[in-house]
């Protein structure tokens, strides 16, 4: 089977619209599209960006197929000229986007595409496919990892929605806090080690007996000496034979607290709080104080929080489908909307107020100020507010020059925040990654993406990071962006009221 070109993981209507643009002389009009989401899943304050690296690669593969490829989904004489156009069409525009590991709030542009209309339009579906999947996984992984100070390993490949989802989901999970992934392709592609222990089938392959379990443990230790060794102890009976066989096998094979690579046992069933406490007591009684307890079994952030509340003696967690499929909210809500055409801001108005979008070519600034009352890992600097501006508007210009600024709430003019000159710092959330059809940013490896996420998270207050009822964080738009939106809406409403058949 030929390698799939992700640039064409698309919907037919992207190309039927494209044909109309082409034949009506609109194909080369310069369009600006924003990719953003309206509401974070599971009442999150925010989401975690992942997938922009694959998005860049996808964009650069647009227009790399021969003319006969397009006949497979655009057959017939009426599409002949459009097929020729597509066969020589390369992406020639610009792309601005957030870094992987960035924390993003609703309605902020995660990706902005500035390109000829047909080029920008046909990117919608593959771009959303990539970003919606990875951001669902990354956002869930962030929630799970924030439920504990202990390491969390992602191992949900068997439940993922296909091989591609498993590999990229593992990457997304690690960006957002997971210590490791069990997926070997995730590890190989990203240059990080994959992790794994054993399955129940390894134990039962030695026969269903207590002695067989012991022999399985001994053979596993012998064949993995020099590595971290974790024995699965709940195949038959965790307390009456599993942990005891593990202790016996460790002793017979010289594994104790002096073993430099680490060792432990894994619990995969039963009352994990109770069993971990009992197993810890048994291990300590036999002098294996350094033996770690690894827990799995359909865990998520709520179960992990509850286990820790109950005093579970668990050293690390393995989480599968809750992360790999973002089980509680498997469909992330990114959308891709036209916001400007040939320099003219446009918007979509809807019966649903939440679907009203911000028009124009935008940039988001994240404002930080020193606040020693909210202790963070970043020397007292905390994020105070995000504001999205029209590029080059008055607030955007003021922020770029470090001038005094005031941010007013879009929905309540009595709510505002002011920052004096020299009392704040700001960083843009969107960065240009493609310029005139060519990549213009360096690659970041997985370790750099994880570090960026961790640093970004540390700037938010603990109240803003909590899982349930997180504290409000100010996210707003500039006055000029608000005024432009109202101007377009007022004109549109007037047009509609005067319209007659």
GIJOCOR-V183706 format. One record per residue. NEAR is the number of other C-alpha atoms within 12 Angstrom. D_FIRST is the distance of its C-alpha to the first C-alpha in whole Angstrom. Layout:
# GIJOCOR-V183706
near = [NEAR | NEAR]
d_first = [D_FIRST | D_FIRST]
This chain:
# GIJOCOR-V183706
near = [4 | 4 | 8 | 15 | 22 | 29 | 35 | 31 | 25 | 25 | 22 | 21 | 18 | 26 | 33 | 23 | 23 | 34 | 30 | 21 | 26 | 28 | 20 | 15 | 15 | 21 | 29 | 26 | 24 | 29 | 35 | 39 | 46 | 43 | 47 | 40 | 36 | 31 | 24 | 30 | 31 | 26 | 23 | 30 | 31 | 40 | 44 | 48 | 52 | 49 | 43 | 44 | 36 | 30 | 44 | 41 | 26 | 36 | 44 | 33 | 28 | 35 | 30 | 23 | 25 | 17 | 23 | 18 | 18 | 26 | 21 | 15 | 21 | 26 | 18 | 14 | 11 | 15 | 25 | 21 | 22 | 31 | 31 | 23 | 26 | 32 | 22 | 19 | 32 | 27 | 37 | 28 | 34 | 31 | 44 | 37 | 41 | 41 | 40 | 46 | 43 | 43 | 42 | 46 | 37 | 37 | 37 | 45 | 48 | 49 | 51 | 43 | 50 | 41 | 37 | 33 | 38 | 44 | 43 | 47 | 46 | 40 | 49 | 43 | 30 | 36 | 47 | 39 | 35 | 39 | 44 | 42 | 45 | 49 | 51 | 46 | 52 | 49 | 54 | 52 | 52 | 45 | 43 | 44 | 41 | 30 | 31 | 30 | 20 | 26 | 28 | 39 | 42 | 55 | 41 | 41 | 32 | 24 | 25 | 29 | 24 | 16 | 19 | 24 | 35 | 35 | 37 | 46 | 51 | 57 | 55 | 52 | 56 | 52 | 48 | 50 | 43 | 47 | 36 | 40 | 44 | 35 | 36 | 25 | 24 | 33 | 28 | 19 | 17 | 29 | 17 | 22 | 24 | 26 | 27 | 26 | 34 | 29 | 22 | 25 | 18 | 24 | 32 | 24 | 19 | 21 | 18 | 19 | 19 | 27 | 22 | 24 | 37 | 37 | 29 | 35 | 44 | 31 | 25 | 29 | 34 | 19 | 14 | 22 | 21 | 16 | 21 | 24 | 37 | 36 | 46 | 42 | 44 | 38 | 37 | 29 | 24 | 32 | 29 | 19 | 25 | 37 | 41 | 34 | 35 | 48 | 39 | 28 | 34 | 38 | 23 | 18 | 23 | 20 | 33 | 28 | 21 | 16 | 22 | 16 | 19 | 27 | 36 | 40 | 45 | 41 | 47 | 35 | 24 | 21 | 24 | 35 | 30 | 22 | 35 | 41 | 24 | 25 | 41 | 36 | 22 | 28 | 34 | 22 | 15 | 21 | 18 | 31 | 21 | 23 | 40 | 33 | 43 | 40 | 43 | 39 | 24 | 27 | 36 | 37 | 35 | 24 | 26 | 37 | 27 | 18 | 29 | 25 | 15 | 18 | 19 | 31 | 34 | 38 | 32 | 35 | 44 | 41 | 45 | 40 | 35 | 41 | 51 | 51 | 40 | 41 | 30 | 25 | 26 | 26 | 27 | 34 | 27 | 37 | 33 | 36 | 40 | 37 | 38 | 34 | 29 | 22 | 19 | 19 | 32 | 31 | 32 | 25 | 25 | 13 | 8 | 10 | 10 | 15 | 22 | 22 | 39 | 45 | 42 | 39 | 41 | 44 | 41 | 42 | 41 | 38 | 39 | 31 | 29 | 23 | 21 | 15 | 13 | 22 | 19 | 25 | 19 | 22 | 17 | 20 | 28 | 33 | 36 | 33 | 38 | 40 | 46 | 46 | 41 | 33 | 28 | 21 | 25 | 23 | 33 | 36 | 20 | 25 | 37 | 26 | 18 | 22 | 21 | 24 | 30 | 28 | 37 | 28 | 24 | 24 | 14 | 10 | 14 | 10 | 15 | 23 | 24 | 19 | 26 | 18 | 18 | 17 | 20 | 30 | 29 | 31 | 27 | 31 | 33 | 35 | 30 | 29 | 31 | 32 | 23 | 21 | 30 | 22 | 26 | 17 | 19 | 15 | 19 | 19 | 22 | 36 | 27 | 21 | 34 | 33 | 24 | 28 | 35 | 30 | 25 | 34 | 36 | 27 | 35 | 39 | 29 | 24 | 20 | 28 | 31 | 26 | 27 | 20 | 15 | 19 | 18 | 22 | 30 | 30 | 32 | 37 | 41 | 38 | 28 | 29 | 36 | 30 | 21 | 28 | 31 | 24 | 20 | 27 | 24 | 16 | 17 | 19 | 15 | 13 | 12 | 13 | 11 | 10 | 9 | 6 | 5]
d_first = [0 | 4 | 7 | 9 | 12 | 14 | 17 | 16 | 16 | 19 | 21 | 22 | 26 | 25 | 24 | 27 | 30 | 28 | 29 | 33 | 33 | 32 | 34 | 37 | 37 | 36 | 33 | 35 | 37 | 37 | 35 | 36 | 33 | 34 | 32 | 34 | 35 | 38 | 38 | 37 | 36 | 39 | 41 | 40 | 42 | 39 | 35 | 34 | 31 | 28 | 25 | 26 | 25 | 21 | 23 | 24 | 21 | 19 | 22 | 22 | 18 | 20 | 20 | 18 | 16 | 17 | 19 | 17 | 15 | 18 | 19 | 16 | 18 | 21 | 22 | 26 | 28 | 30 | 27 | 27 | 29 | 27 | 24 | 25 | 27 | 23 | 22 | 24 | 25 | 25 | 26 | 30 | 31 | 32 | 31 | 33 | 32 | 34 | 33 | 31 | 33 | 36 | 38 | 37 | 40 | 39 | 39 | 39 | 36 | 33 | 31 | 33 | 31 | 34 | 32 | 32 | 32 | 29 | 27 | 29 | 28 | 24 | 24 | 25 | 23 | 20 | 23 | 25 | 21 | 21 | 25 | 26 | 24 | 25 | 28 | 29 | 28 | 30 | 33 | 33 | 33 | 36 | 38 | 37 | 38 | 41 | 42 | 43 | 44 | 42 | 39 | 36 | 32 | 29 | 27 | 26 | 22 | 22 | 24 | 21 | 20 | 16 | 15 | 15 | 18 | 20 | 19 | 20 | 23 | 24 | 25 | 27 | 29 | 30 | 31 | 33 | 35 | 33 | 34 | 31 | 27 | 26 | 23 | 22 | 19 | 22 | 24 | 22 | 21 | 24 | 26 | 28 | 29 | 27 | 30 | 30 | 33 | 32 | 32 | 34 | 33 | 34 | 37 | 37 | 35 | 39 | 41 | 42 | 45 | 47 | 47 | 43 | 43 | 45 | 43 | 40 | 41 | 43 | 40 | 37 | 40 | 40 | 37 | 36 | 40 | 39 | 37 | 38 | 38 | 38 | 39 | 38 | 42 | 42 | 40 | 43 | 46 | 46 | 50 | 51 | 49 | 46 | 47 | 50 | 47 | 46 | 49 | 50 | 47 | 47 | 51 | 50 | 47 | 49 | 47 | 50 | 50 | 50 | 47 | 45 | 42 | 42 | 42 | 42 | 42 | 39 | 40 | 38 | 40 | 44 | 46 | 45 | 48 | 50 | 48 | 47 | 51 | 52 | 50 | 51 | 54 | 54 | 52 | 54 | 57 | 55 | 55 | 52 | 52 | 49 | 47 | 44 | 43 | 40 | 39 | 36 | 36 | 35 | 37 | 37 | 39 | 42 | 42 | 42 | 45 | 47 | 46 | 48 | 51 | 51 | 52 | 49 | 48 | 45 | 44 | 40 | 38 | 34 | 33 | 29 | 28 | 31 | 30 | 26 | 26 | 29 | 31 | 34 | 32 | 29 | 29 | 30 | 32 | 31 | 31 | 31 | 34 | 35 | 39 | 40 | 40 | 41 | 43 | 44 | 44 | 42 | 42 | 41 | 44 | 43 | 45 | 44 | 46 | 43 | 40 | 43 | 41 | 43 | 43 | 42 | 41 | 41 | 42 | 42 | 45 | 46 | 49 | 51 | 54 | 56 | 57 | 59 | 59 | 55 | 55 | 51 | 49 | 50 | 54 | 55 | 52 | 51 | 49 | 51 | 49 | 46 | 47 | 45 | 46 | 46 | 45 | 48 | 51 | 54 | 52 | 49 | 52 | 54 | 52 | 51 | 54 | 55 | 58 | 59 | 57 | 57 | 54 | 55 | 54 | 52 | 53 | 57 | 59 | 61 | 58 | 58 | 57 | 59 | 58 | 61 | 60 | 59 | 59 | 55 | 52 | 49 | 45 | 42 | 39 | 37 | 36 | 35 | 31 | 30 | 33 | 32 | 29 | 29 | 29 | 32 | 32 | 32 | 29 | 31 | 29 | 29 | 33 | 34 | 32 | 34 | 37 | 37 | 37 | 40 | 42 | 41 | 42 | 45 | 47 | 47 | 50 | 49 | 50 | 47 | 45 | 46 | 44 | 46 | 48 | 47 | 50 | 50 | 48 | 49 | 47 | 48 | 48 | 50 | 53 | 52 | 49 | 50 | 53 | 50 | 48 | 52 | 53 | 49 | 50 | 54 | 53 | 50 | 52 | 55 | 53 | 52 | 56 | 57 | 54 | 55 | 54]
